[in-house]
């Protein structure tokens, strides 16, 4: 009879198991240092395809996506053999490119389990890892961490390292892929760590699911009414107009969410009660809360604190108008046998019309129903309604300048250099994209070889 620890977060480390550990990654099979893949625009690339039974134990990613504004003085082919991106400030005149501010929302993470033809995880890359609004900060939770680059922290499209530690069991197979719905390629580094087992998983195994949703805006009845004012204090006795975080059928348990809110009213986006309806609840729901900040484990508004299971991934005091909150039910999962509907009021009694987006995480048995997601143009984060100053505006407002022959020659030379640079860069990217497709097949082949060693 077995003795010793039987439960707890780390109890599994005290027992020897018959399993094989392995990894799929973006490492350079040539032995050089080009350890990233280039994901083509409009394509899905399989990062890992694994035969089970097994369990994905950890995912790490970091990525970059830059748009060329003008020509570089450096040869794209030479640069690509040394560094993935130029860490040179544009002010020095050697290169001219900027990060795509919205690519965290333009790239999708899709994960398929066993024989299902539709993904059980379907979310924008950033939002899956708790990066809301395409704005990374530093996040330290138990299931997810984000470590953002200092000079790009709290900027749209800033560089960051992402980790997911949620256990992802599978019986027959697992397929993890990214779909680049951008119009330009981007670079992807990744680790996918996993275990393989000899024996099938039990019939009670639950599979990780995640889905992203958005309402832009939420249908509020009084967005011009101040939060916490007497006029906003009307009853909500059915929850029918609440924002829906999750609405699925099946058997399993909800383990949490992140919520991104864009609120430009200049007041407070919260005061909305959480209401979770389980297995045919009418009214009241099985779980009824007392306010948005209360559900996310804070009080008197949300603070900048970020704890292992609750907190702010991005606080509105850092970027006025933008808030990202999270709550994980790892020790208090919300269980359902037939159906669950996780909702929250947008402002008390749903009077606010803010932009809300959320990623819900849950485990359930298979089969599960297909998930949906908005098209890329409807996923992009909102910005304050301030018209940008364009080069055309600046030129039309400036005094007319009579160009000298040298000025005209220099402008023509710059345009010619720009054309050559873009052609050379596109050719180099095409070579890297073809290499990425080859590496994806190598990853699949290696996974099959490792699986064969355990049979």
C-alpha positions as a Markdown table, in Angstrom:
| # | Residue | x | y | z |
|---|---|---|---|---|
| 1 | Unk | 0.0 | 0.0 | 0.0 |
| 2 | Unk | 1.4 | 3.4 | -1.0 |
| 3 | Unk | 2.3 | 5.9 | 1.7 |
| 4 | Unk | 3.4 | 9.5 | 1.8 |
| 5 | Unk | 2.0 | 12.7 | 0.3 |
| 6 | Unk | -1.2 | 12.3 | -1.7 |
| 7 | Unk | -2.1 | 15.8 | -2.6 |
| 8 | Unk | -1.0 | 19.4 | -2.9 |
| 9 | Unk | 0.6 | 21.5 | -5.7 |
| 10 | Unk | 4.0 | 19.8 | -5.6 |
| 11 | Unk | 3.1 | 16.3 | -4.3 |
| 12 | Unk | 3.7 | 14.8 | -7.7 |
| 13 | Unk | 7.4 | 15.5 | -7.4 |
| 14 | Unk | 7.7 | 13.0 | -4.6 |
| 15 | Unk | 6.7 | 10.0 | -6.8 |
| 16 | Unk | 8.6 | 8.2 | -9.6 |
| 17 | Unk | 6.5 | 7.9 | -12.7 |
| 18 | Unk | 6.8 | 5.8 | -15.9 |
| 19 | Unk | 6.9 | 8.7 | -18.4 |
| 20 | Unk | 9.2 | 10.2 | -21.0 |
| 21 | Unk | 9.9 | 13.9 | -21.0 |
| 22 | Unk | 10.4 | 15.7 | -24.4 |
| 23 | Unk | 10.2 | 19.1 | -26.0 |
| 24 | Unk | 9.3 | 20.7 | -29.3 |
| 25 | Unk | 11.0 | 24.0 | -29.9 |
| 26 | Unk | 12.1 | 26.5 | -32.5 |
| 27 | Unk | 15.8 | 25.6 | -32.1 |
| 28 | Unk | 18.0 | 25.8 | -35.2 |
| 29 | Unk | 18.6 | 22.2 | -36.6 |
| 30 | Unk | 21.7 | 23.5 | -38.4 |
| 31 | Unk | 23.4 | 24.0 | -35.1 |
| 32 | Unk | 23.7 | 27.8 | -35.6 |
| 33 | Unk | 21.9 | 30.5 | -33.7 |
| 34 | Unk | 18.8 | 31.2 | -35.8 |
| 35 | Unk | 16.5 | 29.8 | -33.1 |
| 36 | Unk | 13.3 | 31.3 | -34.3 |
| 37 | Unk | 10.7 | 30.6 | -36.9 |
| 38 | Unk | 9.3 | 33.1 | -39.4 |
| 39 | Unk | 5.5 | 32.7 | -39.5 |
| 40 | Unk | 4.1 | 33.7 | -42.9 |
| 41 | Unk | 1.2 | 36.1 | -43.2 |
| 42 | Unk | -2.2 | 34.4 | -43.6 |
| 43 | Unk | -0.8 | 30.9 | -42.7 |
| 44 | Unk | -1.1 | 28.5 | -39.8 |
| 45 | Unk | 2.1 | 26.8 | -38.7 |
| 46 | Unk | 2.1 | 23.7 | -36.5 |
| 47 | Unk | 4.5 | 24.2 | -33.6 |
| 48 | Unk | 4.0 | 20.7 | -32.1 |
| 49 | Unk | 2.0 | 17.6 | -33.2 |
| 50 | Unk | 2.3 | 14.9 | -30.5 |
| 51 | Unk | 0.9 | 11.3 | -30.3 |
| 52 | Unk | -0.5 | 10.4 | -26.9 |
| 53 | Unk | -1.2 | 9.5 | -24.3 |
| 54 | Unk | 0.7 | 12.4 | -22.8 |
| 55 | Unk | 0.5 | 15.9 | -21.2 |
| 56 | Unk | 1.8 | 19.3 | -22.3 |
| 57 | Unk | 3.4 | 20.6 | -19.1 |
| 58 | Unk | 4.9 | 24.0 | -20.1 |
| 59 | Unk | 4.8 | 26.5 | -23.0 |
| 60 | Unk | 7.3 | 29.4 | -23.4 |
| 61 | Unk | 7.1 | 31.9 | -26.2 |
| 62 | Unk | 8.7 | 35.2 | -27.2 |
| 63 | Unk | 8.1 | 36.8 | -30.6 |
| 64 | Unk | 8.7 | 40.0 | -32.6 |
| 65 | Unk | 6.8 | 41.7 | -35.5 |
| 66 | Unk | 8.2 | 44.8 | -37.1 |
| 67 | Unk | 7.1 | 47.0 | -40.0 |
| 68 | Unk | 9.6 | 48.6 | -42.3 |
| 69 | Unk | 9.2 | 52.4 | -42.5 |
| 70 | Unk | 12.2 | 53.0 | -44.8 |
| 71 | Unk | 15.4 | 51.6 | -46.1 |
| 72 | Unk | 18.2 | 50.2 | -43.9 |
| 73 | Unk | 22.0 | 50.7 | -44.5 |
| 74 | Unk | 22.5 | 47.1 | -43.5 |
| 75 | Unk | 22.0 | 44.1 | -45.8 |
| 76 | Unk | 19.0 | 42.0 | -44.7 |
| 77 | Unk | 20.7 | 38.7 | -45.6 |
| 78 | Unk | 23.8 | 39.5 | -43.5 |
| 79 | Unk | 21.7 | 40.8 | -40.6 |
| 80 | Unk | 19.5 | 37.7 | -40.5 |
| 81 | Unk | 22.5 | 35.5 | -40.1 |
| 82 | Unk | 23.5 | 37.3 | -36.9 |
| 83 | Unk | 20.5 | 38.7 | -35.1 |
| 84 | Unk | 16.7 | 38.4 | -35.6 |
| 85 | Unk | 16.0 | 42.1 | -35.3 |
| 86 | Unk | 18.2 | 45.2 | -35.1 |
| 87 | Unk | 18.5 | 46.5 | -31.6 |
| 88 | Unk | 19.5 | 49.9 | -33.0 |
| 89 | Unk | 17.5 | 53.0 | -32.4 |
| 90 | Unk | 16.0 | 54.5 | -35.5 |
| 91 | Unk | 17.5 | 57.9 | -34.6 |
| 92 | Unk | 21.0 | 56.6 | -35.6 |
| 93 | Unk | 19.9 | 56.3 | -39.2 |
| 94 | Unk | 21.0 | 52.8 | -39.8 |
| 95 | Unk | 17.6 | 51.2 | -39.9 |
| 96 | Unk | 14.0 | 52.4 | -39.9 |
| 97 | Unk | 11.3 | 50.1 | -38.5 |
| 98 | Unk | 8.8 | 49.9 | -35.8 |
| 99 | Unk | 6.9 | 47.2 | -33.9 |
| 100 | Unk | 3.4 | 46.3 | -35.2 |
| 101 | Unk | 1.3 | 47.6 | -32.3 |
| 102 | Unk | -1.5 | 45.1 | -32.6 |
| 103 | Unk | 0.1 | 41.8 | -33.6 |
| 104 | Unk | -0.7 | 40.2 | -30.2 |
| 105 | Unk | -4.3 | 40.4 | -31.3 |
| 106 | Unk | -3.6 | 39.4 | -34.9 |
| 107 | Unk | -1.9 | 36.1 | -34.1 |
| 108 | Unk | -4.1 | 33.2 | -32.9 |
| 109 | Unk | -3.2 | 30.3 | -30.6 |
| 110 | Unk | -5.1 | 27.1 | -31.6 |
| 111 | Unk | -4.8 | 23.8 | -29.7 |
| 112 | Unk | -6.5 | 20.6 | -30.8 |
| 113 | Unk | -7.0 | 17.5 | -28.7 |
| 114 | Unk | -7.4 | 13.9 | -29.8 |
| 115 | Unk | -9.7 | 13.4 | -32.8 |
| 116 | Unk | -11.6 | 16.7 | -32.7 |
| 117 | Unk | -11.3 | 18.7 | -35.9 |
| 118 | Unk | -11.9 | 22.0 | -34.2 |
| 119 | Unk | -9.6 | 23.7 | -31.6 |
| 120 | Unk | -10.3 | 23.5 | -27.9 |
| 121 | Unk | -8.1 | 26.5 | -27.3 |
| 122 | Unk | -8.8 | 29.5 | -29.6 |
| 123 | Unk | -7.6 | 32.9 | -28.5 |
| 124 | Unk | -5.3 | 35.8 | -29.6 |
| 125 | Unk | -1.7 | 35.1 | -28.7 |
| 126 | Unk | -1.4 | 38.0 | -26.2 |
| 127 | Unk | -4.8 | 37.5 | -24.5 |
| 128 | Unk | -4.1 | 33.8 | -24.0 |
| 129 | Unk | -1.1 | 34.7 | -21.9 |
| 130 | Unk | -2.9 | 37.6 | -20.1 |
| 131 | Unk | -1.6 | 40.4 | -22.3 |
| 132 | Unk | -4.7 | 42.5 | -22.9 |
| 133 | Unk | -5.1 | 45.4 | -25.4 |
| 134 | Unk | -1.8 | 44.1 | -27.0 |
| 135 | Unk | 0.1 | 45.9 | -24.1 |
| 136 | Unk | 2.4 | 43.7 | -22.1 |
| 137 | Unk | 3.4 | 44.4 | -18.5 |
| 138 | Unk | 5.0 | 42.1 | -15.9 |
| 139 | Unk | 2.7 | 39.3 | -14.7 |
| 140 | Unk | 3.5 | 36.6 | -12.1 |
| 141 | Unk | 0.6 | 34.2 | -11.6 |
| 142 | Unk | 0.7 | 30.4 | -11.0 |
| 143 | Unk | -0.6 | 29.4 | -14.4 |
| 144 | Unk | 0.9 | 32.3 | -16.5 |
| 145 | Unk | 3.8 | 34.7 | -16.4 |
| 146 | Unk | 4.8 | 37.6 | -18.6 |
| 147 | Unk | 8.2 | 39.3 | -18.5 |
| 148 | Unk | 8.2 | 42.4 | -20.6 |
| 149 | Unk | 11.2 | 44.2 | -22.0 |
| 150 | Unk | 12.0 | 47.2 | -19.9 |
| 151 | Unk | 12.0 | 49.8 | -22.6 |
| 152 | Unk | 8.9 | 48.4 | -24.3 |
| 153 | Unk | 6.8 | 47.7 | -21.2 |
| 154 | Unk | 3.3 | 49.1 | -21.3 |
| 155 | Unk | 3.5 | 49.9 | -25.0 |
| 156 | Unk | 1.3 | 48.5 | -27.8 |
| 157 | Unk | 3.1 | 45.6 | -29.3 |
| 158 | Unk | 6.0 | 45.7 | -26.9 |
| 159 | Unk | 8.4 | 42.7 | -26.6 |
| 160 | Unk | 7.8 | 40.1 | -23.8 |
| 161 | Unk | 8.5 | 36.5 | -22.7 |
| 162 | Unk | 5.4 | 34.4 | -22.1 |
| 163 | Unk | 5.0 | 31.2 | -20.0 |
| 164 | Unk | 2.0 | 28.9 | -19.4 |
| 165 | Unk | 2.2 | 26.2 | -16.8 |
| 166 | Unk | -1.3 | 24.8 | -17.1 |
| 167 | Unk | -1.4 | 21.0 | -17.4 |
| 168 | Unk | -2.8 | 19.9 | -20.8 |
| 169 | Unk | -3.4 | 16.1 | -20.9 |
| 170 | Unk | -4.3 | 14.3 | -24.1 |
| 171 | Unk | -5.0 | 10.7 | -24.9 |
| 172 | Unk | -4.6 | 10.2 | -28.7 |
| 173 | Unk | -2.8 | 13.4 | -30.0 |
| 174 | Unk | -2.2 | 17.1 | -29.4 |
| 175 | Unk | -1.7 | 19.7 | -32.1 |
| 176 | Unk | -0.5 | 23.2 | -31.1 |
| 177 | Unk | -0.3 | 25.8 | -33.8 |
| 178 | Unk | -0.3 | 29.6 | -34.4 |
| 179 | Unk | -2.2 | 31.4 | -37.2 |
| 180 | Unk | -0.8 | 34.7 | -38.4 |
| 181 | Unk | -3.7 | 36.8 | -39.5 |
| 182 | Unk | -1.5 | 39.8 | -40.0 |
| 183 | Unk | -0.4 | 41.1 | -43.4 |
| 184 | Unk | 3.3 | 40.7 | -42.6 |
| 185 | Unk | 5.3 | 37.8 | -41.2 |
| 186 | Unk | 6.5 | 37.7 | -37.6 |
| 187 | Unk | 9.3 | 35.8 | -35.7 |
| 188 | Unk | 8.4 | 33.2 | -33.1 |
| 189 | Unk | 10.6 | 31.5 | -30.5 |
| 190 | Unk | 9.0 | 28.7 | -28.5 |
| 191 | Unk | 9.4 | 25.8 | -26.1 |
| 192 | Unk | 6.6 | 23.2 | -25.8 |
| 193 | Unk | 7.5 | 20.8 | -23.0 |
| 194 | Unk | 5.5 | 17.6 | -22.6 |
| 195 | Unk | 5.4 | 14.1 | -21.1 |
| 196 | Unk | 4.5 | 10.8 | -22.8 |
| 197 | Unk | 2.9 | 7.8 | -21.0 |
| 198 | Unk | 2.5 | 4.1 | -21.9 |
| 199 | Unk | -1.0 | 3.7 | -20.5 |
| 200 | Unk | -4.1 | 5.6 | -21.7 |
| 201 | Unk | -5.5 | 8.3 | -19.5 |
| 202 | Unk | -8.6 | 7.6 | -17.4 |
| 203 | Unk | -12.1 | 8.2 | -18.7 |
| 204 | Unk | -12.4 | 11.0 | -16.2 |
| 205 | Unk | -9.6 | 13.1 | -17.7 |
| 206 | Unk | -10.6 | 16.7 | -18.6 |
| 207 | Unk | -9.0 | 18.7 | -21.4 |
| 208 | Unk | -7.9 | 22.3 | -21.3 |
| 209 | Unk | -10.1 | 24.8 | -23.2 |
| 210 | Unk | -9.8 | 28.5 | -23.6 |
| 211 | Unk | -11.9 | 31.0 | -25.6 |
| 212 | Unk | -11.6 | 34.8 | -26.3 |
| 213 | Unk | -14.7 | 36.9 | -26.5 |
| 214 | Unk | -15.3 | 40.6 | -27.0 |
| 215 | Unk | -18.1 | 43.2 | -26.9 |
| 216 | Unk | -17.2 | 46.5 | -28.5 |
| 217 | Unk | -19.1 | 48.2 | -27.0 |
| 218 | Unk | -21.2 | 46.5 | -24.4 |
| 219 | Unk | -24.9 | 47.4 | -24.7 |
| 220 | Unk | -25.3 | 49.9 | -21.8 |
| 221 | Unk | -28.5 | 51.7 | -21.0 |
| 222 | Unk | -26.8 | 54.7 | -19.5 |
| 223 | Unk | -23.2 | 55.2 | -20.5 |
| 224 | Unk | -23.5 | 58.9 | -19.8 |
| 225 | Unk | -24.5 | 58.2 | -16.2 |
| 226 | Unk | -21.7 | 58.3 | -13.6 |
| 227 | Unk | -20.7 | 55.1 | -11.9 |
| 228 | Unk | -22.0 | 54.9 | -8.3 |
| 229 | Unk | -24.4 | 57.7 | -8.8 |
| 230 | Unk | -28.0 | 57.4 | -7.5 |
| 231 | Unk | -29.3 | 57.2 | -11.1 |
| 232 | Unk | -27.2 | 54.1 | -11.8 |
| 233 | Unk | -28.7 | 52.2 | -8.8 |
| 234 | Unk | -31.5 | 50.2 | -10.6 |
| 235 | Unk | -32.2 | 46.5 | -10.0 |
| 236 | Unk | -30.9 | 43.7 | -12.1 |
| 237 | Unk | -32.8 | 40.5 | -11.3 |
| 238 | Unk | -32.1 | 38.3 | -14.2 |
| 239 | Unk | -28.6 | 38.9 | -15.5 |
| 240 | Unk | -29.7 | 38.6 | -19.1 |
| 241 | Unk | -27.8 | 41.6 | -20.4 |
| 242 | Unk | -24.5 | 40.8 | -18.5 |
| 243 | Unk | -21.3 | 40.5 | -20.4 |
| 244 | Unk | -20.7 | 36.8 | -21.1 |
| 245 | Unk | -17.2 | 35.4 | -20.2 |
| 246 | Unk | -18.1 | 31.8 | -20.9 |
| 247 | Unk | -21.1 | 29.9 | -22.1 |
| 248 | Unk | -20.6 | 26.2 | -22.8 |
| 249 | Unk | -22.2 | 22.8 | -22.5 |
| 250 | Unk | -20.6 | 19.7 | -21.2 |
| 251 | Unk | -19.0 | 18.4 | -18.0 |
| 252 | Unk | -16.0 | 20.0 | -16.4 |
| 253 | Unk | -14.8 | 22.9 | -14.3 |
| 254 | Unk | -14.1 | 26.6 | -15.0 |
| 255 | Unk | -10.7 | 27.7 | -13.7 |
| 256 | Unk | -10.7 | 31.5 | -14.4 |
| 257 | Unk | -10.3 | 34.3 | -16.8 |
| 258 | Unk | -8.6 | 37.5 | -17.7 |
| 259 | Unk | -10.7 | 40.6 | -18.6 |
| 260 | Unk | -9.5 | 43.6 | -20.6 |
| 261 | Unk | -11.6 | 46.8 | -20.3 |
| 262 | Unk | -11.3 | 50.0 | -22.3 |
| 263 | Unk | -13.0 | 52.8 | -20.4 |
| 264 | Unk | -12.7 | 56.4 | -21.6 |
| 265 | Unk | -15.6 | 57.9 | -19.4 |
| 266 | Unk | -13.1 | 59.3 | -16.9 |
| 267 | Unk | -14.7 | 57.5 | -13.9 |
| 268 | Unk | -14.6 | 53.9 | -12.9 |
| 269 | Unk | -15.4 | 50.9 | -15.1 |
| 270 | Unk | -16.4 | 48.5 | -12.4 |
| 271 | Unk | -19.3 | 47.9 | -9.9 |
| 272 | Unk | -20.6 | 45.0 | -12.0 |
| 273 | Unk | -21.5 | 41.9 | -10.1 |
| 274 | Unk | -20.3 | 38.5 | -11.3 |
| 275 | Unk | -23.1 | 35.9 | -11.8 |
| 276 | Unk | -22.3 | 32.3 | -12.7 |
| 277 | Unk | -25.2 | 30.1 | -13.8 |
| 278 | Unk | -24.7 | 26.3 | -13.5 |
| 279 | Unk | -26.7 | 23.4 | -14.9 |
| 280 | Unk | -29.9 | 25.1 | -15.7 |
| 281 | Unk | -29.9 | 27.8 | -13.0 |
| 282 | Unk | -32.7 | 30.4 | -13.4 |
| 283 | Unk | -32.6 | 33.0 | -10.6 |
| 284 | Unk | -30.6 | 33.5 | -8.5 |
| 285 | Unk | -27.5 | 31.9 | -10.0 |
| 286 | Unk | -25.5 | 29.4 | -8.0 |
| 287 | Unk | -22.7 | 32.0 | -7.6 |
| 288 | Unk | -23.6 | 35.7 | -7.3 |
| 289 | Unk | -20.9 | 38.3 | -6.4 |
| 290 | Unk | -20.9 | 41.8 | -5.2 |
| 291 | Unk | -18.7 | 43.7 | -7.7 |
| 292 | Unk | -16.1 | 43.4 | -10.5 |
| 293 | Unk | -13.2 | 44.2 | -8.2 |
| 294 | Unk | -14.5 | 41.8 | -5.6 |
| 295 | Unk | -14.5 | 39.0 | -8.1 |
| 296 | Unk | -10.9 | 39.7 | -9.0 |
| 297 | Unk | -10.0 | 39.6 | -5.4 |
| 298 | Unk | -9.5 | 43.3 | -4.8 |
| 299 | Unk | -11.6 | 46.0 | -3.2 |
| 300 | Unk | -12.2 | 49.7 | -3.4 |
| 301 | Unk | -11.4 | 49.4 | -7.1 |
| 302 | Unk | -8.5 | 47.5 | -8.6 |
| 303 | Unk | -5.0 | 48.2 | -7.4 |
| 304 | Unk | -1.7 | 47.7 | -9.2 |
| 305 | Unk | -1.1 | 44.5 | -7.2 |
| 306 | Unk | -0.6 | 41.3 | -9.1 |
| 307 | Unk | -0.9 | 38.1 | -7.0 |
| 308 | Unk | -0.5 | 34.4 | -7.9 |
| 309 | Unk | -4.3 | 33.9 | -8.5 |
| 310 | Unk | -5.7 | 37.4 | -8.8 |
| 311 | Unk | -4.8 | 41.0 | -9.6 |
| 312 | Unk | -4.0 | 43.5 | -12.3 |
| 313 | Unk | -2.0 | 42.6 | -15.3 |
| 314 | Unk | -2.3 | 46.2 | -16.5 |
| 315 | Unk | -3.6 | 49.0 | -14.2 |
| 316 | Unk | -5.5 | 52.0 | -15.4 |
| 317 | Unk | -3.3 | 54.3 | -13.4 |
| 318 | Unk | -0.4 | 53.2 | -15.6 |
| 319 | Unk | -2.3 | 53.6 | -18.9 |
| 320 | Unk | -5.4 | 55.7 | -18.2 |
| 321 | Unk | -8.5 | 54.1 | -19.8 |
| 322 | Unk | -7.0 | 50.6 | -20.0 |
| 323 | Unk | -7.4 | 47.8 | -17.3 |
| 324 | Unk | -6.5 | 44.1 | -17.5 |
| 325 | Unk | -7.6 | 42.0 | -14.5 |
| 326 | Unk | -7.3 | 38.2 | -13.8 |
| 327 | Unk | -8.7 | 35.6 | -11.5 |
| 328 | Unk | -7.8 | 31.9 | -11.4 |
| 329 | Unk | -9.9 | 29.3 | -9.6 |
| 330 | Unk | -7.1 | 26.7 | -9.2 |
| 331 | Unk | -8.1 | 25.7 | -5.6 |
| 332 | Unk | -11.7 | 26.6 | -6.0 |
| 333 | Unk | -12.8 | 25.5 | -9.5 |
| 334 | Unk | -16.4 | 26.1 | -10.5 |
| 335 | Unk | -17.7 | 22.6 | -11.4 |
| 336 | Unk | -20.6 | 21.9 | -13.9 |
| 337 | Unk | -22.2 | 18.7 | -15.1 |
| 338 | Unk | -24.2 | 20.0 | -18.1 |
| 339 | Unk | -23.8 | 23.7 | -18.7 |
| 340 | Unk | -22.1 | 26.8 | -17.3 |
| 341 | Unk | -22.6 | 30.5 | -18.0 |
| 342 | Unk | -20.1 | 32.9 | -16.5 |
| 343 | Unk | -21.2 | 36.5 | -16.7 |
| 344 | Unk | -20.5 | 39.9 | -15.2 |
| 345 | Unk | -22.4 | 43.2 | -15.3 |
| 346 | Unk | -20.7 | 46.0 | -17.2 |
| 347 | Unk | -21.3 | 48.7 | -14.6 |
| 348 | Unk | -24.0 | 48.2 | -12.1 |
| 349 | Unk | -27.1 | 46.8 | -13.8 |
| 350 | Unk | -25.2 | 47.0 | -17.1 |
| 351 | Unk | -25.4 | 50.8 | -17.6 |
| 352 | Unk | -21.9 | 51.3 | -19.1 |
| 353 | Unk | -21.0 | 50.8 | -22.8 |
| 354 | Unk | -17.3 | 50.1 | -22.5 |
| 355 | Unk | -15.2 | 47.8 | -24.7 |
| 356 | Unk | -14.8 | 44.5 | -22.9 |
| 357 | Unk | -12.7 | 41.5 | -24.0 |
| 358 | Unk | -12.0 | 38.3 | -22.0 |
| 359 | Unk | -10.2 | 35.0 | -22.2 |
| 360 | Unk | -11.9 | 32.1 | -20.2 |
| 361 | Unk | -10.1 | 29.0 | -19.2 |
| 362 | Unk | -11.8 | 25.7 | -18.3 |
| 363 | Unk | -11.3 | 21.9 | -18.4 |
| 364 | Unk | -14.0 | 19.6 | -19.7 |
| 365 | Unk | -14.4 | 16.1 | -21.1 |
| 366 | Unk | -14.6 | 15.5 | -24.9 |
| 367 | Unk | -16.3 | 15.8 | -27.2 |
| 368 | Unk | -16.8 | 19.6 | -26.9 |
| 369 | Unk | -18.5 | 21.9 | -29.2 |
| 370 | Unk | -16.7 | 24.2 | -31.7 |
| 371 | Unk | -15.5 | 27.6 | -30.5 |
| 372 | Unk | -15.8 | 30.9 | -32.5 |
| 373 | Unk | -13.7 | 34.1 | -32.6 |
| 374 | Unk | -14.2 | 37.5 | -34.2 |
| 375 | Unk | -12.4 | 38.4 | -37.4 |
| 376 | Unk | -9.0 | 40.1 | -37.0 |
| 377 | Unk | -10.4 | 43.6 | -37.8 |
| 378 | Unk | -12.8 | 43.3 | -34.9 |
| 379 | Unk | -10.1 | 42.2 | -32.4 |
| 380 | Unk | -7.8 | 45.2 | -32.6 |
| 381 | Unk | -7.6 | 47.3 | -29.4 |
| 382 | Unk | -9.2 | 50.7 | -29.2 |
| 383 | Unk | -7.1 | 53.9 | -29.0 |
| 384 | Unk | -8.3 | 57.3 | -27.7 |
| 385 | Unk | -10.2 | 59.2 | -30.3 |
| 386 | Unk | -7.3 | 61.5 | -31.3 |
| 387 | Unk | -6.6 | 62.0 | -35.0 |
| 388 | Unk | -2.9 | 61.3 | -35.7 |
| 389 | Unk | -0.8 | 63.8 | -37.6 |
| 390 | Unk | 0.2 | 62.3 | -40.9 |
| 391 | Unk | 3.1 | 63.2 | -43.2 |
| 392 | Unk | 0.6 | 64.6 | -45.6 |
| 393 | Unk | -0.8 | 66.9 | -42.9 |
| 394 | Unk | 2.7 | 68.1 | -42.0 |
| 395 | Unk | 3.7 | 68.7 | -45.6 |
| 396 | Unk | 0.5 | 70.6 | -46.5 |
| 397 | Unk | 1.0 | 72.8 | -43.4 |
| 398 | Unk | 4.6 | 73.6 | -44.1 |
| 399 | Unk | 5.8 | 76.5 | -46.2 |
| 400 | Unk | 6.6 | 75.5 | -49.8 |
| 401 | Unk | 10.2 | 74.7 | -50.4 |
| 402 | Unk | 11.9 | 75.0 | -53.8 |
| 403 | Unk | 14.1 | 71.9 | -54.1 |
| 404 | Unk | 17.6 | 72.1 | -55.4 |
| 405 | Unk | 19.0 | 69.6 | -57.8 |
| 406 | Unk | 20.9 | 67.9 | -55.0 |
| 407 | Unk | 17.7 | 67.7 | -52.9 |
| 408 | Unk | 15.8 | 66.1 | -55.7 |
| 409 | Unk | 18.7 | 63.6 | -56.3 |
| 410 | Unk | 18.8 | 62.7 | -52.7 |
| 411 | Unk | 15.1 | 62.0 | -52.5 |
| 412 | Unk | 15.3 | 59.8 | -55.6 |
| 413 | Unk | 18.2 | 58.0 | -54.1 |
| 414 | Unk | 16.3 | 57.3 | -51.0 |
| 415 | Unk | 13.4 | 56.0 | -52.9 |
| 416 | Unk | 15.6 | 53.7 | -54.9 |
| 417 | Unk | 17.4 | 52.4 | -51.8 |
| 418 | Unk | 14.0 | 51.8 | -50.2 |
| 419 | Unk | 12.8 | 49.6 | -53.1 |
| 420 | Unk | 16.0 | 47.6 | -53.1 |
| 421 | Unk | 15.9 | 47.1 | -49.3 |
| 422 | Unk | 12.3 | 45.9 | -49.3 |
| 423 | Unk | 13.0 | 43.5 | -52.2 |
| 424 | Unk | 16.1 | 42.1 | -50.4 |
| 425 | Unk | 14.2 | 41.8 | -47.1 |
| 426 | Unk | 11.2 | 40.1 | -48.7 |
| 427 | Unk | 13.5 | 37.6 | -50.4 |
| 428 | Unk | 15.3 | 36.9 | -47.1 |
| 429 | Unk | 12.0 | 36.5 | -45.3 |
| 430 | Unk | 10.7 | 34.1 | -48.0 |
| 431 | Unk | 13.8 | 31.9 | -47.4 |
| 432 | Unk | 13.2 | 31.9 | -43.7 |
| 433 | Unk | 9.5 | 31.1 | -44.1 |
| 434 | Unk | 10.4 | 28.1 | -46.3 |
| 435 | Unk | 12.9 | 27.0 | -43.6 |
| 436 | Unk | 10.2 | 27.3 | -41.0 |
| 437 | Unk | 7.9 | 25.0 | -42.9 |
| 438 | Unk | 10.8 | 22.5 | -43.1 |
| 439 | Unk | 11.5 | 22.8 | -39.3 |
| 440 | Unk | 7.8 | 22.2 | -38.6 |
| 441 | Unk | 8.0 | 18.8 | -40.3 |
| 442 | Unk | 11.3 | 18.1 | -38.5 |
| 443 | Unk | 9.5 | 18.7 | -35.2 |
| 444 | Unk | 6.7 | 16.3 | -36.1 |
| 445 | Unk | 9.2 | 13.7 | -37.1 |
| 446 | Unk | 11.2 | 14.0 | -33.9 |
| 447 | Unk | 8.0 | 13.8 | -31.8 |
| 448 | Unk | 7.1 | 10.5 | -33.5 |
| 449 | Unk | 10.6 | 9.1 | -32.9 |
| 450 | Unk | 10.4 | 9.9 | -29.2 |
| 451 | Unk | 7.0 | 8.4 | -29.0 |
| 452 | Unk | 8.3 | 5.1 | -30.5 |
| 453 | Unk | 11.0 | 4.9 | -27.8 |
| 454 | Unk | 8.3 | 4.5 | -25.1 |
| 455 | Unk | 6.1 | 1.8 | -26.7 |
